[in-house]
Amino acid sequence: MRLLRETHQATTSVETRIHPSVTANFDLIDQRELYLYVTDPFARSRPLGTIHVNESTLVEELKGEFTTYWQEAEALPEKY
């Protein structure tokens, strides 16, 4: 949470939102690259690693779905 607060304080170009149907953590960077966070199957609160997706066809497909969920998502409060 500290990183999130510091990011919001440092720049205005970062937006964060939450959606109850999205259960995985991921980052869409500059609408070109996707990072999927993989959780440890034995300890769901612990990250295991990330998958970097930069194959343009797959990113475009996922970006379309992302856009739909993003528009429905709720902005994360500034004081999170």
Buried (B, 14 or more C-beta within 10 A) or exposed (E): EEEEEEEBEEEEEEEEEEEEEBEEEBEBEEEEBBBBEEBEEEEEEEEEEBEEBEEEEEBEEBBEEBEEEBEEBEEEEEEE
